[in-house]
Amino acid sequence: MSVINVGQAVVLGAVEGVTEFLPVSSTGHLKIAEGLMGIPVDDDAVVGFSAVIQVGAIAAVLVYFFKDIVRIVSAWGRGLRDKEERYHHDYKFAWWVIYATIPIVAVGLAAKPLIEGPLASLWVVAGSLIAGSGVMWAADRMGRHKRGEDDTSFKDAMLVGSSQILALLFPGFSRSGATMSTALMLDLDRVAATRLSFFLGIPALTGAGLYELKDALGTGVGAAPLAVGTVVSFGVAYASIAWLLKFVAKHSFNAFVIYRIVVGVTLFGLLATGVLDS
């Protein structure tokens, strides 16, 4: 028997797709959804399932930004062969994405027992949702929003990429929220901050999904729920990406800040009253 059935996989895939790239914490929302459906959030198979369906969301990014990715990868390939091409921003940016992924990989491997154990608690999720809201609110007001995507530097990429560690250690903080907030503090405009968050998330999330695949398949999740959850995640994430880029072009992050606080406070209430088990 699979610990997650097809119906639950549809719900979790939709939750993942909606929340992966919005700065509201996909991990936190998945854990809340799992808790409400009676799925053990700290089960190895469930943790693996959550990581694998992220690949569906990442696939949506690959499709949505296909032209940009081809341009960057092509520039990287040309730069490896031709020294003259190494001055091109796209060539440098490709290396920056690679370098910026190293910190989260190192911490993820070193802290895996904590991430899948004590830090997986819904109490941590609730607290991180609220704490991350404060960071996002401050970043949106402190940032001067004057720098575009072409103005990004190696320093920007490393700081934004390293900020993903916050979401890794504190589920609920939000990978997107942490990276976007850091980018805003570096004075990138909202669209540039959002796009940088997308690009930096591709290797980290894809790697996590592939790494956890063996646990998802080998310890209690069937192939059908995995496939359904991933496909649903892809479709919903694609729509979510398109909407988010249009939204941040004209609006602040206030709506996300308020939403996160409401969810965090509600979650604290559900845990305190015993409706949800941490």
C-alpha positions as CSV (number, residue, x, y, z in Angstrom):
1,M,0.0,0.0,0.0
2,S,1.3,3.4,-0.9
3,V,1.4,6.0,1.9
4,I,0.0,8.5,-0.6
5,N,-2.9,7.7,-2.9
6,V,-3.6,9.2,-6.3
7,G,-6.2,11.6,-5.0
8,Q,-3.9,12.9,-2.4
9,A,-1.1,13.2,-5.0
10,V,-3.4,15.4,-7.1
11,V,-3.9,17.8,-4.1
12,L,-0.2,17.8,-3.2
13,G,0.8,18.3,-6.8
14,A,-1.5,21.3,-7.1
15,V,-0.2,22.7,-3.8
16,E,3.4,22.3,-4.9
17,G,2.7,23.9,-8.3
18,V,1.0,26.9,-6.8
19,T,3.4,27.6,-4.0
20,E,6.9,26.5,-5.3
21,F,7.7,29.8,-6.9
22,L,5.4,32.1,-4.9
23,P,7.2,33.5,-1.8
24,V,4.9,31.6,0.6
25,S,6.8,28.3,1.2
26,S,5.9,25.3,-0.8
27,T,7.5,23.0,1.8
28,G,5.4,24.6,4.5
29,H,2.2,24.3,2.5
30,L,2.9,20.7,1.6
31,K,3.5,19.8,5.2
32,I,0.2,21.6,6.2
33,A,-1.7,19.8,3.4
34,E,-0.1,16.4,4.4
35,G,-1.0,17.0,8.1
36,L,-4.6,17.9,7.2
37,M,-4.9,14.7,5.1
38,G,-3.4,12.5,7.9
39,I,-0.2,11.8,5.9
40,P,2.9,11.5,8.2
41,V,5.0,14.5,7.3
42,D,8.3,13.0,8.6
43,D,8.0,9.7,6.8
44,D,11.0,9.1,4.4
45,A,8.7,8.2,1.6
46,V,6.6,11.4,2.0
47,V,9.7,13.5,2.2
48,G,10.9,11.8,-1.0
49,F,7.6,12.3,-2.7
50,S,7.6,16.0,-1.9
51,A,11.1,16.4,-3.4
52,V,10.2,14.4,-6.5
53,I,7.1,16.4,-7.4
54,Q,9.2,19.5,-7.3
55,V,10.8,18.3,-10.5
56,G,7.4,18.9,-12.2
57,A,7.6,22.5,-11.1
58,I,11.2,22.8,-12.2
59,A,10.2,21.3,-15.6
60,A,7.7,24.2,-15.8
61,V,10.5,26.7,-15.3
62,L,12.6,24.9,-18.0
63,V,9.7,25.2,-20.5
64,Y,8.7,28.7,-19.6
65,F,12.3,30.1,-19.7
66,F,13.4,27.7,-22.5
67,K,14.7,30.5,-24.8
68,D,16.6,32.2,-21.9
69,I,18.1,28.9,-20.8
70,V,19.2,28.0,-24.3
71,R,20.8,31.4,-24.7
72,I,22.7,31.1,-21.4
73,V,23.8,27.5,-21.9
74,S,24.9,28.3,-25.5
75,A,27.0,31.2,-24.2
76,W,28.5,29.0,-21.6
77,G,29.4,26.4,-24.2
78,R,30.9,29.0,-26.5
79,G,32.9,30.4,-23.6
80,L,34.4,27.0,-22.9
81,R,35.8,26.9,-26.4
82,D,36.5,30.6,-27.1
83,K,38.3,32.9,-24.7
84,E,36.8,35.9,-26.3
85,E,33.3,34.7,-25.4
86,R,34.1,34.6,-21.7
87,Y,33.5,38.3,-21.3
88,H,29.8,37.8,-22.2
89,H,27.4,38.3,-19.3
90,D,25.5,35.1,-20.1
91,Y,28.7,33.0,-19.9
92,K,29.5,34.5,-16.5
93,F,26.0,34.1,-15.3
94,A,26.0,30.3,-16.1
95,W,29.1,29.9,-13.9
96,W,27.5,32.0,-11.2
97,V,24.5,29.7,-11.0
98,I,26.8,26.7,-10.6
99,Y,28.8,28.4,-7.9
100,A,25.8,29.7,-6.1
101,T,24.3,26.2,-5.9
102,I,27.3,24.8,-4.0
103,P,26.4,26.2,-0.5
104,I,22.9,24.8,-0.4
105,V,24.1,21.4,-1.7
106,A,26.8,21.3,1.0
107,V,24.4,22.3,3.8
108,G,21.7,20.0,2.5
109,L,24.0,16.9,2.7
110,A,25.5,17.8,6.0
111,A,22.3,18.7,7.8
112,K,20.0,16.1,6.2
113,P,19.2,14.3,9.5
114,L,18.1,17.7,11.1
115,I,16.2,18.8,7.9
116,E,14.2,15.5,7.8
117,G,13.9,15.3,11.6
118,P,13.4,18.1,14.2
119,L,13.3,20.9,11.6
120,A,10.4,19.2,9.8
121,S,8.1,20.1,12.6
122,L,5.0,22.1,11.8
123,W,5.9,24.4,14.7
124,V,9.0,25.3,12.8
125,V,7.0,25.9,9.7
126,A,4.6,28.3,11.5
127,G,7.4,30.3,13.0
128,S,9.3,30.5,9.8
129,L,6.3,31.7,7.8
130,I,5.9,34.6,10.2
131,A,9.6,35.4,10.5
132,G,10.1,35.2,6.7
133,S,7.2,37.7,6.3
134,G,9.1,40.3,8.4
135,V,12.2,39.8,6.3
136,M,10.2,40.1,3.0
137,W,8.4,43.2,4.2
138,A,11.7,44.9,5.2
139,A,13.4,43.9,2.0
140,D,10.7,45.3,-0.2
141,R,10.9,48.7,1.6
142,M,14.7,48.8,2.0
143,G,15.5,47.9,-1.6
144,R,15.7,50.7,-4.1
145,H,14.5,48.6,-7.1
146,K,17.0,50.3,-9.4
147,R,19.0,47.4,-10.9
148,G,17.8,45.1,-13.7
149,E,18.7,41.5,-14.6
150,D,21.7,42.6,-16.7
151,D,23.2,44.4,-13.7
152,T,23.5,41.2,-11.6
153,S,27.0,40.3,-10.4
154,F,28.9,37.3,-9.0
155,K,28.3,38.7,-5.5
156,D,24.6,39.0,-6.1
157,A,24.3,35.4,-7.3
158,M,26.3,34.0,-4.4
159,L,24.4,36.0,-1.7
160,V,21.0,35.1,-3.3
161,G,21.9,31.5,-3.9
162,S,23.2,31.1,-0.3
163,S,20.0,32.5,1.1
164,Q,18.3,29.3,-0.1
165,I,19.8,27.7,3.0
166,L,17.3,29.6,5.2
167,A,14.4,27.8,3.5
168,L,16.3,24.4,3.6
169,L,16.8,24.6,7.4
170,F,13.6,26.4,8.3
171,P,10.7,25.0,6.1
172,G,8.1,27.8,6.0
173,F,10.7,30.5,5.4
174,S,10.3,29.9,1.6
175,R,13.1,29.4,-0.9
176,S,11.5,31.9,-3.2
177,G,10.9,34.3,-0.3
178,A,14.5,34.1,0.9
179,T,16.0,34.6,-2.6
180,M,13.6,37.4,-3.6
181,S,14.1,39.2,-0.3
182,T,17.9,39.0,-0.6
183,A,17.8,40.2,-4.2
184,L,15.6,43.1,-3.2
185,M,18.0,44.1,-0.4
186,L,20.7,44.2,-3.2
187,D,18.6,46.8,-5.0
188,L,17.4,44.6,-7.8
189,D,13.9,45.4,-9.1
190,R,11.1,43.0,-8.4
191,V,11.1,41.3,-11.8
192,A,14.8,40.9,-11.8
193,A,14.7,39.5,-8.3
194,T,12.0,37.0,-9.3
195,R,13.7,35.8,-12.4
196,L,17.0,35.4,-10.5
197,S,15.1,33.3,-8.0
198,F,13.8,31.1,-10.7
199,F,17.2,30.5,-12.4
200,L,19.0,29.8,-9.1
201,G,16.3,27.3,-8.1
202,I,16.7,25.1,-11.2
203,P,19.8,23.1,-10.2
204,A,19.1,23.0,-6.5
205,L,15.5,21.7,-6.8
206,T,16.3,19.4,-9.7
207,G,19.1,17.8,-7.7
208,A,17.0,17.4,-4.6
209,G,14.3,15.7,-6.6
210,L,16.7,13.2,-8.3
211,Y,18.5,12.6,-5.0
212,E,15.2,11.7,-3.2
213,L,13.8,9.6,-6.0
214,K,15.1,6.4,-4.5
215,D,13.4,7.0,-1.2
216,A,10.1,7.9,-2.8
217,L,10.1,4.8,-5.0
218,G,11.6,2.4,-2.4
219,T,9.8,3.2,0.8
220,G,6.1,3.3,0.3
221,V,5.0,5.7,-2.6
222,G,3.7,4.0,-5.8
223,A,4.7,5.0,-9.3
224,A,1.2,6.2,-10.1
225,P,0.9,8.8,-7.3
226,L,4.4,10.0,-8.1
227,A,3.6,10.4,-11.8
228,V,0.2,12.1,-11.2
229,G,1.7,14.5,-8.6
230,T,4.5,15.5,-10.8
231,V,2.3,16.1,-13.9
232,V,-0.2,18.2,-11.8
233,S,2.7,20.1,-10.3
234,F,4.1,20.9,-13.8
235,G,0.8,22.3,-15.1
236,V,-0.1,24.4,-12.1
237,A,3.5,25.7,-11.7
238,Y,3.6,26.9,-15.3
239,A,0.4,29.0,-14.8
240,S,1.8,30.2,-11.4
241,I,5.1,31.4,-13.0
242,A,3.2,33.4,-15.7
243,W,1.0,35.0,-13.1
244,L,3.8,35.9,-10.7
245,L,5.9,37.7,-13.3
246,K,3.0,39.8,-14.3
247,F,2.0,40.5,-10.7
248,V,5.5,41.6,-9.4
249,A,5.8,44.0,-12.4
250,K,3.1,46.2,-11.0
251,H,2.7,45.3,-7.3
252,S,4.7,45.1,-4.1
253,F,5.0,41.9,-2.0
254,N,2.5,43.1,0.6
255,A,-0.1,40.6,-0.4
256,F,2.3,37.7,0.2
257,V,3.5,39.2,3.5
258,I,-0.1,39.4,4.8
259,Y,-1.0,35.9,3.5
260,R,2.0,34.3,5.2
261,I,1.2,35.9,8.5
262,V,-2.4,34.7,8.4
263,V,-1.3,31.1,7.5
264,G,1.4,31.1,10.2
265,V,-0.9,32.3,12.9
266,T,-3.6,29.9,11.8
267,L,-1.1,27.0,11.9
268,F,-0.1,27.9,15.4
269,G,-3.7,27.8,16.4
270,L,-4.3,24.4,14.8
271,L,-1.2,23.0,16.5
272,A,-2.1,24.5,19.9
273,T,-5.6,23.1,19.8
274,G,-4.5,19.6,18.6
275,V,-6.3,19.8,15.3
276,L,-2.9,19.2,13.6
277,D,-0.1,17.0,14.9
278,S,3.3,18.7,14.7
